Amino acid sequence: MTIGLFVVTGMEFNLTSIAALLTVVGYSLNDTVVVYDRIRENLKRYPRMPLPILIDAAINQTLSRTILTGATTMLALLALCLFGGELIRSFSIAMLFGVAVGTFSSIYVAGPLLILFKLRPSAPDGGQPGPAVARGGA
């Protein structure tokens, strides 16, 4: 989406823009790993919990950290954009947009992808998915 920003706005795509893109990818990936790690912890802690509820709980547990990190980063990038000068403006605009999109994707896209890719596959006998089947759940 950040590359699309360059196309739509007609901003110059140079080495600082590539640095911004790589930084945004790293930022978004790190933020998504935090959410996925919490989901992994909750999978061990609550093996019988339905997956959508478990993912929702994990996202709620990391929501304040994700939003505060994104807001703090965007505040610093806004200052760079306004007061940084012309040389760093394309970098800071790309980063500002990318951090906003990366924070959004960590909250709203990361969890549903796990449901889409069936994190807990169905049991071969057609029973309940996941560890509850192995324990003979009731």
Protein Blocks (a to p, Z undefined) as FASTA:
>chain_A
ZZmmmmmnopacdfklmmmmmmmmmmmmmmmmmmmmmmmmmmmmmmmbcfklmmmmmmmm
mmmmmmmmmmmmmmmmmmmmmmnojklmmmmmmmmmmmmmmmmmmmmmmmmmmmmnomaa
cdfklpaehjklmnopZZ
